[in-house]
Amino acid sequence: MYIHNLNPIIIDLEFIEIRWYSLAYIFGILIGWWLGKKILEFRTKSQNISLDLQSFDDLVSYIIISLIIGGRMGYVVFYNFTYYLKNPIDIFKIWEGGMSFHGALLGVVLGTYFFSKNKRLQTFLFLDVIACVAPIGLFFGRIANFINSELYGTTTNVGWSVIFPAIDNLPRHPSQLYEAFLEGIVLFLILIILIYNKKTKTGYCSSFFLILYGLFRIFAENFREPDAHIGYLFDLFSLGTVLSFFMIIAGLITFVKIKSYERT
């Protein structure tokens, strides 16, 4: 058993605070940007696609904006719509927390789609790259969740349980670390092997990201405490489980459509 005593604030200068959560976003974006460009260079060369890599640098700006807007609006709509309907000004108080992965995902997909269409480029070429580097950000994000004592797990008596004094004195599953391992490390390794296989068709990595993330998230949700103001839907499923189920469906449909397109 571990008693959580980590400080979410790295540096406090009174007039400004530097938090682990902020660094998670920064490191995730910077590393993803660097690796994404390497992957895109490999994919364009291996498939004889003519593309100015500068376009990926331009896309990153779209991604950052889409991620923040989508993540915030996803939280507002999916997780606390009634509250924000009564307090609309609080929607803009991002520094108080409240971001949704599923909303961020939708935002990034839409941002990439409009960027690609505007530049007349292949949408799935970019989405595949994003899918491969997204687990990096997910890994750092889940570690930051653990440090912040948020998105914690259900109570348990397993030997590796964690007590979060900021929450209560009950031993809980470190569900943030489960997700960091599955959604971050495992998902990254699978997709990076897939993307560097020259036989992998464009769109496959995007499909597998949706399917595998959905499966990993649903597994992890079994050990994660649901949001107090939402609880379990139908007394069975957390909202994260339901949203992840639709991710899997979307991934399967995308994969089937790509396969059918190959046959024509």
Backbone hydrogen bonds, N-H to C=O, Kabsch-Sander energy under -0.5 kcal/mol:
donor,donor_aa,acceptor,acceptor_aa,energy
2,Y,161,S,-2.3
4,H,2,Y,-0.7
4,H,163,I,-2.9
10,I,8,P,-0.6
10,I,18,I,-3.0
11,I,18,I,-1.4
13,L,11,I,-0.5
13,L,16,I,-2.8
15,F,13,L,-2.7
18,I,11,I,-2.7
19,R,17,E,-0.6
20,W,8,P,-2.2
23,L,19,R,-1.8
24,A,20,W,-2.2
25,Y,21,Y,-1.6
26,I,22,S,-2.2
27,F,23,L,-3.3
28,G,24,A,-2.2
29,I,25,Y,-2.3
30,L,26,I,-2.6
31,I,27,F,-2.6
32,G,28,G,-1.8
33,W,29,I,-2.5
34,W,30,L,-2.2
35,L,31,I,-2.9
36,G,32,G,-2.6
37,K,33,W,-1.7
38,K,34,W,-1.4
39,I,35,L,-2.6
40,L,36,G,-2.6
41,E,37,K,-2.0
42,F,38,K,-1.9
43,R,39,I,-2.8
44,T,40,L,-2.5
45,K,41,E,-1.7
46,S,42,F,-2.7
47,Q,43,R,-1.5
48,N,45,K,-0.9
49,I,44,T,-3.2
50,S,48,N,-0.5
51,L,49,I,-0.7
53,L,51,L,-0.7
55,S,52,D,-2.3
56,F,53,L,-1.3
57,D,53,L,-0.9
58,D,54,Q,-1.8
59,L,55,S,-2.0
60,V,56,F,-1.8
61,S,57,D,-0.8
61,S,58,D,-0.5
62,Y,58,D,-1.0
63,I,59,L,-2.5
64,I,60,V,-2.6
65,I,61,S,-2.0
66,S,62,Y,-2.9
67,L,63,I,-3.0
68,I,64,I,-2.1
69,I,65,I,-2.5
70,G,66,S,-2.9
71,G,67,L,-2.6
72,R,68,I,-2.2
73,M,69,I,-2.7
74,G,70,G,-2.4
75,Y,71,G,-1.5
76,V,72,R,-2.4
77,V,73,M,-2.8
78,F,74,G,-2.8
79,Y,74,G,-0.5
79,Y,75,Y,-1.7
80,N,75,Y,-1.2
80,N,76,V,-0.6
84,Y,80,N,-2.0
85,L,81,F,-1.9
86,K,82,T,-1.3
87,N,83,Y,-1.7
90,D,87,N,-1.5
91,I,88,P,-1.4
92,F,89,I,-1.2
93,K,90,D,-1.3
94,I,92,F,-1.8
96,E,93,K,-1.6
97,G,94,I,-2.3
100,S,71,G,-2.3
104,A,100,S,-2.3
105,L,101,F,-2.9
106,L,102,H,-2.0
107,G,103,G,-2.3
108,V,104,A,-2.6
109,V,105,L,-2.5
110,L,106,L,-2.3
111,G,107,G,-2.7
112,T,108,V,-2.6
113,Y,109,V,-2.3
114,F,110,L,-2.5
115,F,111,G,-2.0
116,S,112,T,-2.7
117,K,113,Y,-2.6
118,N,114,F,-2.0
119,K,115,F,-1.9
120,R,116,S,-0.8
121,L,116,S,-2.8
123,T,121,L,-0.6
126,F,122,Q,-1.2
127,L,123,T,-2.4
128,D,124,F,-2.3
129,V,125,L,-1.1
130,I,126,F,-2.6
131,A,127,L,-2.7
132,C,128,D,-1.6
133,V,129,V,-1.5
134,A,130,I,-2.1
136,I,133,V,-1.3
137,G,133,V,-0.9
138,L,134,A,-2.3
139,F,135,P,-2.5
140,F,136,I,-2.1
141,G,137,G,-2.6
142,R,138,L,-2.5
143,I,139,F,-2.0
144,A,140,F,-2.2
145,N,141,G,-2.1
146,F,142,R,-2.0
147,I,143,I,-2.3
148,N,144,A,-2.3
149,S,146,F,-1.3
150,E,145,N,-2.5
153,G,173,H,-1.4
154,T,223,F,-1.9
156,T,171,P,-2.1
161,S,158,V,-1.7
162,V,172,R,-2.8
163,I,2,Y,-2.7
164,F,162,V,-0.6
164,F,170,L,-0.6
167,I,164,F,-2.6
168,D,164,F,-2.2
172,R,162,V,-2.4
173,H,154,T,-2.5
175,S,173,H,-2.2
177,L,174,P,-1.3
178,Y,174,P,-1.4
179,E,175,S,-2.3
180,A,176,Q,-2.1
181,F,177,L,-2.1
182,L,178,Y,-2.5
183,E,179,E,-2.2
184,G,179,E,-0.8
184,G,180,A,-0.6
185,I,180,A,-1.5
186,V,181,F,-3.0
187,L,182,L,-1.9
188,F,184,G,-1.6
189,L,185,I,-2.4
190,I,186,V,-2.2
191,L,187,L,-2.3
192,I,188,F,-2.6
193,I,189,L,-1.7
194,L,190,I,-1.9
195,I,191,L,-2.9
196,Y,192,I,-1.4
197,N,194,L,-1.2
198,K,196,Y,-0.7
200,T,197,N,-2.0
204,Y,201,K,-1.9
207,S,203,G,-2.0
208,F,204,Y,-2.9
209,F,205,C,-2.2
210,L,206,S,-1.9
211,I,207,S,-2.2
212,L,208,F,-3.0
213,Y,209,F,-2.5
214,G,210,L,-1.7
215,L,211,I,-2.1
216,F,212,L,-2.9
217,R,213,Y,-3.0
218,I,214,G,-2.2
219,F,215,L,-2.1
220,A,216,F,-2.5
221,E,217,R,-2.3
222,N,218,I,-0.6
222,N,219,F,-1.1
223,F,220,A,-2.0
224,R,221,E,-0.8
225,E,152,Y,-2.1
230,I,227,D,-1.7
231,G,227,D,-3.6
233,L,237,F,-4.1
235,D,232,Y,-1.4
236,L,233,L,-2.1
237,F,233,L,-2.2
242,V,238,S,-1.8
243,L,239,L,-2.6
244,S,240,G,-2.0
245,F,241,T,-1.9
246,F,242,V,-1.6
247,M,243,L,-1.3
248,I,244,S,-2.1
249,I,245,F,-2.1
250,A,246,F,-2.4
251,G,247,M,-2.5
252,L,248,I,-2.5
253,I,249,I,-2.5
254,T,250,A,-2.3
255,F,251,G,-2.3
256,V,252,L,-2.5
257,K,253,I,-2.3
258,I,254,T,-2.1
259,K,255,F,-2.4
260,S,256,V,-2.5
261,Y,257,K,-2.0
262,E,258,I,-1.7
263,R,259,K,-1.1
264,T,260,S,-0.8
